[in-house]
Amino acid sequence: MTTSKTIADRVTWVKRAEANDAQADRSLTDTVSAIIEQVRERGDQALRDYSQRFDNVIPEQFEVSEAEIQAALETMDPQTRRDSEFAIAQVRRFAEAQLATMTPLDVETLPGVHLGHRIIPIQTVGCYVPGGRYPILSAPVMTIVPATVAGCENIIACLPPGAHPAMIAVCHLAGARRIFKVGGAQAIAAMAWGTESIPAVDKIVGPGNAFVNEAKRQAFGRVGIDALAGPSEIFTVADDGADPRILAADLLAQAEHDVRTRVGLATTSERVARETLHEIESQLASLPTAATAGEAWRRQGEIVLCRDEEELVAFADYMATEHLQVHTRDPHATAAKIRNYGSLFIGQNASVVFSDKCCGTNHTLPTMAAARYTGGLWVGAYVKTCTHQWIDSEGIAAIAEPAVRQSRTEGMQGHRRAAELRLRPGEIDAIIAGRWD
């Protein structure tokens, strides 16, 4: 049987991505480390310096005022606002349904032993909203709306100073309590350690460029993070029933995000592979964003031939891609066999674009094969499941003796004493003064 350990060597690569630059990765780490150190030491002044250096802006204040929010709302195109509110409603509806599956628990596992958990919202979350080459209005929806559904008390958003005004408007409509015009690694540092203007948060969520991602990695531990999200990814698994025109269109749609976007096709059909390759080149000729999408395809585009569906499924699990589309004759049956993906798009109609924009599932998803061990951003990322216990005398009779014996075996006499005090409360003084065997 084909396994994920050998599948990359067994498939036939029609086109493969270029190798990463390890030296560039080391330089990025050092640069971000220096930015974080400056923000920690100099606070707002470091943010001003970096704003001038990276954004050509010297802000009078970092926080977006009520007047600026109102201006952004008033200048927002009415249809764009309606579409954004539609997306907000869809994401909210799905997040509410997800939260409903997470319930408090109280159970008596043994007579007198009462265990349980509570679902507690994280108090303060920081939502990073990327600027990038496009004003992606769905980005703040995906990070902020689940926080409001979870019941987070303080929700702040940071976005680059040059972000489109509509991005500020959507941050507000989505439920951000405070909005700051700070971007990049310096925004992550500010939310992690706090400055004179920006409060320290408990958890940072949201995608960004390589600098943002590296800053989140270095800040982890000081704060929680949702995930380390690299450039966007899409792979489609397909058989001979797939339409190469649609395959090419979906791959290029994702490729226009960034020149480092990873896009690919795994198929059991040599014809589909060949025709999709031709379609991509053909569609690039008429795509207004071809400069970006074409470069992404040249650098990161991949097409793989698999011998059968078993190998196709194994390759999908090996890739563990952010977005995984399934274009087979029985997509539900194929999808049921796959376990590693950020989000699954079953059948030809379920294009990634719908999740990217407004269908309700979250588009902030694991990349770089992280889907092997985690899913994407969801309402559960904004709450803590915290256990509790209370034990009566009947429960002590059931659990104290095993705890005493285990503590004795481990040599942890303090643990043993604490258990014995509950087991024989009338002998507290003797137990505390007793000899150890």
C-alpha positions as CSV (number, residue, x, y, z in Angstrom):
1,M,0.0,0.0,0.0
2,T,1.3,3.5,-0.9
3,T,2.2,5.6,2.2
4,S,2.7,9.3,2.8
5,K,6.4,8.6,3.4
6,T,7.0,7.3,-0.1
7,I,4.3,8.9,-2.2
8,A,6.3,11.9,-3.4
9,D,8.8,9.6,-4.9
10,R,6.3,7.3,-6.5
11,V,4.1,9.8,-8.3
12,T,5.1,11.3,-11.7
13,W,5.8,15.0,-11.5
14,V,4.7,16.8,-14.6
15,K,5.7,20.1,-13.1
16,R,7.3,20.8,-9.7
17,A,7.8,23.9,-7.5
18,E,11.1,25.6,-7.1
19,A,13.2,25.1,-4.0
20,N,13.0,27.6,-1.1
21,D,15.8,30.0,-0.3
22,A,17.1,28.9,3.2
23,Q,19.4,32.0,3.4
24,A,16.4,34.3,2.9
25,D,14.6,32.5,5.7
26,R,17.5,33.1,8.1
27,S,17.7,36.8,7.1
28,L,14.0,37.2,7.7
29,T,14.3,35.7,11.2
30,D,17.0,38.2,12.2
31,T,15.2,41.1,10.7
32,V,12.0,40.3,12.6
33,S,13.9,39.7,15.8
34,A,15.3,43.2,15.6
35,I,11.9,44.7,15.0
36,I,10.4,43.0,18.0
37,E,13.3,44.1,20.3
38,Q,12.9,47.7,19.2
39,V,9.1,47.7,19.8
40,R,9.5,46.0,23.2
41,E,12.1,48.6,24.3
42,R,10.8,51.8,22.6
43,G,7.1,51.2,22.3
44,D,5.2,53.8,20.3
45,Q,8.3,55.6,19.1
46,A,9.6,52.4,17.4
47,L,6.2,52.0,15.8
48,R,6.4,55.6,14.4
49,D,9.9,54.9,13.1
50,Y,8.9,51.7,11.4
51,S,5.7,53.3,10.0
52,Q,7.8,56.0,8.4
53,R,10.4,53.5,7.1
54,F,8.0,50.9,5.7
55,D,4.8,52.8,5.0
56,N,6.0,56.4,4.4
57,V,3.6,57.6,7.1
58,I,4.3,59.4,10.3
59,P,1.0,58.9,12.2
60,E,-0.2,61.5,14.7
61,Q,-2.0,58.6,16.5
62,F,-2.2,54.9,15.8
63,E,-5.8,54.3,16.9
64,V,-8.5,54.9,14.3
65,S,-10.9,57.5,15.6
66,E,-14.7,57.4,15.7
67,A,-14.7,60.1,13.0
68,E,-12.4,58.1,10.8
69,I,-14.7,55.0,11.2
70,Q,-17.7,57.0,10.3
71,A,-16.0,58.5,7.3
72,A,-15.0,55.0,6.1
73,L,-18.6,53.8,6.5
74,E,-20.0,56.8,4.6
75,T,-17.6,56.5,1.7
76,M,-18.0,52.8,1.4
77,D,-19.8,51.7,-1.8
78,P,-23.4,50.7,-0.8
79,Q,-23.2,47.4,-2.6
80,T,-19.8,46.6,-1.2
81,R,-21.3,47.2,2.3
82,R,-24.2,44.9,1.6
83,D,-21.9,42.2,0.4
84,S,-19.7,42.6,3.4
85,E,-22.6,42.4,5.7
86,F,-23.8,39.3,3.9
87,A,-20.4,37.7,4.5
88,I,-20.5,38.7,8.1
89,A,-23.9,37.1,8.6
90,Q,-22.8,33.9,6.9
91,V,-19.6,33.6,9.0
92,R,-21.5,34.5,12.1
93,R,-24.2,31.9,11.4
94,F,-21.6,29.1,10.9
95,A,-19.6,30.2,14.0
96,E,-22.7,30.2,16.1
97,A,-23.5,26.7,15.0
98,Q,-20.0,25.6,15.8
99,L,-20.0,27.1,19.2
100,A,-23.3,25.3,19.9
101,T,-21.4,22.0,19.7
102,M,-19.1,23.1,22.5
103,T,-21.0,22.7,25.7
104,P,-20.0,22.8,29.4
105,L,-19.6,19.4,31.1
106,D,-20.3,18.1,34.6
107,V,-20.0,14.4,35.1
108,E,-19.7,12.1,38.2
109,T,-17.1,9.6,37.0
110,L,-17.1,7.7,40.4
111,P,-19.4,8.1,43.3
112,G,-18.5,11.4,44.9
113,V,-15.9,12.4,42.1
114,H,-17.3,15.3,40.1
115,L,-15.4,16.4,37.0
116,G,-16.2,19.0,34.4
117,H,-15.2,21.8,32.1
118,R,-16.3,25.3,31.2
119,I,-16.0,27.0,27.9
120,I,-14.4,30.4,28.7
121,P,-13.9,33.1,26.1
122,I,-10.3,34.5,25.8
123,Q,-10.5,38.0,27.3
124,T,-8.4,40.0,24.8
125,V,-7.6,39.0,21.2
126,G,-5.7,40.8,18.6
127,C,-6.7,40.3,14.9
128,Y,-4.1,41.1,12.3
129,V,-5.7,42.3,9.1
130,P,-3.3,42.1,6.1
131,G,-3.0,44.9,3.6
132,G,-1.2,43.2,0.7
133,R,-1.8,44.0,-3.0
134,Y,-5.6,43.7,-2.7
135,P,-8.1,45.1,-0.1
136,I,-9.3,41.6,0.9
137,L,-12.5,42.7,2.7
138,S,-13.2,39.2,3.9
139,A,-10.0,39.1,5.9
140,P,-11.3,41.0,8.9
141,V,-14.6,39.2,8.7
142,M,-12.9,35.8,9.2
143,T,-10.8,36.9,12.2
144,I,-13.1,39.3,14.0
145,V,-16.6,37.8,13.7
146,P,-15.7,34.4,15.4
147,A,-14.3,36.5,18.3
148,T,-17.6,38.3,18.8
149,V,-19.5,35.0,18.6
150,A,-17.1,33.5,21.2
151,G,-17.8,36.4,23.6
152,C,-14.3,37.8,23.7
153,E,-14.4,41.0,25.8
154,N,-11.7,43.0,24.0
155,I,-11.2,42.6,20.3
156,I,-8.6,44.8,18.6
157,A,-7.6,44.9,15.0
158,C,-4.3,46.1,13.5
159,L,-4.0,46.8,9.8
160,P,-1.3,48.7,7.7
161,P,-1.6,52.5,7.5
162,G,-2.1,52.3,3.8
163,A,-5.0,49.9,3.9
164,H,-8.1,50.8,1.9
165,P,-10.7,52.8,4.0
166,A,-13.2,50.0,3.3
167,M,-11.0,47.7,5.4
168,I,-11.5,50.0,8.4
169,A,-15.2,50.0,7.8
170,V,-15.4,46.2,7.6
171,C,-13.3,45.9,10.8
172,H,-15.9,48.0,12.5
173,L,-18.9,46.2,11.0
174,A,-17.4,42.8,12.0
175,G,-17.1,43.8,15.6
176,A,-13.7,45.2,16.4
177,R,-13.8,47.3,19.6
178,R,-10.6,49.2,18.7
179,I,-8.7,49.5,15.4
180,F,-5.1,50.5,15.0
181,K,-3.2,51.6,11.9
182,V,-0.1,49.6,12.4
183,G,1.1,46.8,10.1
184,G,3.8,44.2,9.7
185,A,6.0,42.5,12.3
186,Q,5.8,45.7,14.4
187,A,2.0,45.2,14.8
188,I,2.5,41.7,16.1
189,A,5.2,42.9,18.5
190,A,2.9,45.7,19.7
191,M,0.0,43.3,20.4
192,A,2.2,40.8,22.1
193,W,4.0,43.1,24.5
194,G,1.9,46.2,24.4
195,T,2.9,49.9,23.9
196,E,1.7,53.2,25.2
197,S,-1.1,53.1,22.6
198,I,-1.8,49.5,21.8
199,P,-2.8,47.1,24.6
200,A,-1.2,43.7,25.0
201,V,-3.5,40.9,24.0
202,D,-3.8,37.2,25.1
203,K,-3.9,35.7,21.6
204,I,-3.1,36.9,18.1
205,V,-4.9,35.6,15.1
206,G,-4.9,36.3,11.4
207,P,-2.7,35.8,8.3
208,G,0.0,38.1,6.9
209,N,3.1,38.2,5.0
210,A,6.4,36.4,5.8
211,F,7.4,39.1,8.3
212,V,4.0,38.9,10.2
213,N,4.2,35.1,10.2
214,E,7.8,35.1,11.6
215,A,6.8,37.7,14.2
216,K,3.9,35.5,15.4
217,R,6.3,32.5,15.6
218,Q,8.7,34.6,17.8
219,A,5.9,36.0,19.9
220,F,4.4,32.6,20.6
221,G,4.6,31.8,24.3
222,R,4.2,35.4,25.3
223,V,0.9,35.2,23.6
224,G,-1.1,32.5,22.0
225,I,-1.4,32.4,18.2
226,D,-3.8,30.7,15.8
227,A,-1.2,29.2,13.5
228,L,1.8,29.9,11.4
229,A,0.3,30.6,8.0
230,G,2.6,30.7,5.0
231,P,1.7,31.7,1.5
232,S,-1.7,30.5,0.3
233,E,-2.0,27.0,-1.2
234,I,-4.5,25.1,-3.3
235,F,-4.4,21.6,-4.7
236,T,-7.1,19.8,-6.6
237,V,-7.4,16.0,-6.9
238,A,-9.1,14.9,-10.1
239,D,-9.9,12.0,-12.3
240,D,-10.7,11.8,-16.0
241,G,-14.1,13.4,-15.4
242,A,-12.7,16.8,-14.4
243,D,-12.9,19.9,-16.6
244,P,-9.5,21.3,-17.3
245,R,-10.9,24.8,-17.9
246,I,-12.4,24.9,-14.4
247,L,-9.3,23.4,-12.9
248,A,-7.1,26.0,-14.5
249,A,-9.4,28.8,-13.5
250,D,-9.4,27.7,-9.8
251,L,-5.7,27.4,-9.7
252,L,-5.1,30.8,-11.2
253,A,-7.7,32.4,-8.9
254,Q,-5.6,31.3,-5.9
255,A,-2.3,32.1,-7.7
256,E,-3.3,35.8,-7.9
257,H,-2.9,36.2,-4.2
258,D,0.9,36.3,-4.2
259,V,3.8,35.2,-6.3
260,R,4.7,32.6,-3.6
261,T,1.2,31.0,-3.7
262,R,1.5,27.2,-4.1
263,V,-1.0,25.8,-6.6
264,G,-1.2,22.3,-7.9
265,L,-3.1,19.5,-9.5
266,A,-2.9,15.7,-8.8
267,T,-4.8,13.6,-11.3
268,T,-5.1,10.0,-12.5
269,S,-5.6,11.3,-16.0
270,E,-2.7,12.2,-18.3
271,R,-5.1,13.9,-20.6
272,V,-6.5,16.1,-17.8
273,A,-2.9,17.0,-16.7
274,R,-1.9,17.9,-20.2
275,E,-5.0,19.9,-21.0
276,T,-4.9,21.7,-17.7
277,L,-1.3,22.8,-18.3
278,H,-2.4,24.2,-21.7
279,E,-5.5,25.9,-20.2
280,I,-3.4,27.7,-17.5
281,E,-1.1,29.2,-20.2
282,S,-4.2,30.1,-22.3
283,Q,-6.1,31.7,-19.4
284,L,-3.1,33.7,-18.2
285,A,-3.2,35.6,-21.5
286,S,-6.6,37.1,-20.6
287,L,-6.2,37.4,-16.8
288,P,-5.7,41.0,-15.6
289,T,-3.7,39.7,-12.6
290,A,-1.4,37.5,-14.8
291,A,1.7,39.3,-13.6
292,T,1.2,37.8,-10.1
293,A,-0.7,34.6,-11.0
294,G,1.7,33.7,-13.8
295,E,4.8,34.2,-11.6
296,A,3.2,32.1,-8.8
297,W,2.5,29.4,-11.4
298,R,6.0,29.5,-12.8
299,R,7.6,29.3,-9.3
300,Q,5.2,27.2,-7.3
301,G,2.9,25.5,-9.8
302,E,2.8,21.7,-9.7
303,I,1.1,18.9,-11.6
304,V,1.3,15.3,-10.5
305,L,0.2,12.1,-12.2
306,C,-1.1,9.3,-9.9
307,R,-1.7,5.7,-11.0
308,D,-5.1,5.3,-9.3
309,E,-7.4,6.8,-6.7
310,E,-5.5,5.1,-3.8
311,E,-2.4,6.9,-4.8
312,L,-4.4,10.1,-5.4
313,V,-5.7,10.0,-1.8
314,A,-2.3,9.2,-0.4
315,F,-0.7,12.1,-2.2
316,A,-3.5,14.5,-1.0
317,D,-2.7,13.4,2.6
318,Y,1.0,13.8,2.0
319,M,0.5,17.4,0.7
320,A,-1.9,18.3,3.6
321,T,-2.7,21.4,1.7
322,E,-4.6,24.5,2.9
323,H,-7.4,24.3,0.3
324,L,-8.1,20.9,-1.2
325,Q,-10.6,20.6,-4.0
326,V,-12.0,17.2,-5.1
327,H,-13.1,16.9,-8.7
328,T,-13.7,13.2,-9.2
329,R,-16.8,11.4,-10.5
330,D,-17.8,10.5,-7.0
331,P,-16.3,13.5,-5.0
332,H,-18.0,12.6,-1.7
333,A,-16.7,9.1,-1.7
334,T,-13.2,10.3,-2.6
335,A,-13.3,13.1,0.0
336,A,-14.3,10.6,2.8
337,K,-11.0,8.8,2.3
338,I,-8.8,12.0,2.8
339,R,-7.8,13.1,6.3
340,N,-5.2,15.9,5.9
341,Y,-6.5,19.3,4.6
342,G,-7.2,22.8,5.9
343,S,-10.6,23.0,4.3
344,L,-12.2,20.5,1.8
345,F,-14.1,21.6,-1.3
346,I,-16.2,18.6,-2.5
347,G,-17.3,18.6,-6.1
348,Q,-16.9,20.9,-9.0
349,N,-19.3,23.6,-7.7
350,A,-17.4,24.1,-4.4
351,S,-14.8,26.5,-5.5
352,V,-12.3,27.9,-3.0
353,V,-13.5,31.4,-4.0
354,F,-16.8,30.9,-2.1
355,S,-15.0,30.2,1.2
356,D,-12.5,32.9,0.5
357,K,-15.3,35.5,0.3
358,C,-18.6,34.7,1.9
359,C,-20.0,31.1,2.2
360,G,-19.4,31.0,5.9
361,T,-16.5,28.6,6.6
362,N,-13.3,30.4,7.7
363,H,-10.6,31.1,5.1
364,T,-7.8,31.4,7.6
365,L,-6.3,27.9,7.3
366,P,-3.2,25.9,8.0
367,T,-0.4,25.9,5.4
368,M,3.0,24.2,5.0
369,A,1.5,20.8,5.7
370,A,0.3,21.9,9.2
371,A,-3.1,20.3,8.2
372,R,-1.5,17.1,9.4
373,Y,-2.2,18.1,13.0
374,T,-4.5,21.1,13.0
375,G,-7.6,22.6,11.3
376,G,-8.2,26.2,10.4
377,L,-9.3,29.2,12.4
378,W,-12.8,28.7,14.0
379,V,-14.8,29.9,16.9
380,G,-13.1,27.3,19.2
381,A,-9.8,29.2,18.7
382,Y,-11.3,32.1,20.8
383,V,-12.3,30.1,23.8
384,K,-10.5,28.0,26.5
385,T,-11.9,24.6,27.6
386,C,-10.9,24.6,31.3
387,T,-11.5,21.7,33.6
388,H,-12.7,21.7,37.2
389,Q,-13.4,19.1,39.9
390,W,-15.0,18.8,43.3
391,I,-14.8,15.7,45.5
392,D,-16.9,14.7,48.5
393,S,-16.1,12.2,51.2
394,E,-17.4,9.3,49.1
395,G,-15.1,10.3,46.3
396,I,-12.1,10.5,48.6
397,A,-12.7,6.9,49.6
398,A,-12.5,6.0,45.9
399,I,-9.4,7.9,44.8
400,A,-7.2,8.7,47.8
401,E,-5.6,5.3,48.4
402,P,-4.5,4.9,44.7
403,A,-3.1,8.5,44.9
404,V,-1.2,7.7,48.1
405,R,0.3,4.5,46.7
406,Q,1.3,6.1,43.4
407,S,2.9,9.1,45.3
408,R,4.8,6.6,47.5
409,T,6.1,4.7,44.5
410,E,7.2,7.9,42.8
411,G,9.0,9.2,45.9
412,M,6.8,12.3,46.0
413,Q,6.1,12.4,49.7
414,G,4.5,15.8,49.6
415,H,1.9,14.5,47.2
416,R,1.4,11.4,49.5
417,R,0.9,13.6,52.5
418,A,-1.7,15.9,50.8
419,A,-3.7,12.8,49.8
420,E,-3.5,11.2,53.2
421,L,-4.7,14.4,54.9
422,R,-8.0,14.0,53.0
423,L,-8.2,10.3,53.6
424,R,-7.8,10.6,57.4
425,P,-8.7,14.1,58.4
426,G,-8.8,13.2,62.0
427,E,-5.1,12.4,61.9
428,I,-3.8,15.6,60.4
429,D,-1.2,16.3,63.0
430,A,0.1,12.8,63.1
431,I,0.3,12.6,59.3
432,I,2.3,15.9,59.1
433,A,4.7,14.8,61.8
434,G,4.9,11.2,60.6
435,R,7.9,9.3,59.4
436,W,8.3,8.4,55.7
437,D,8.7,4.8,54.6
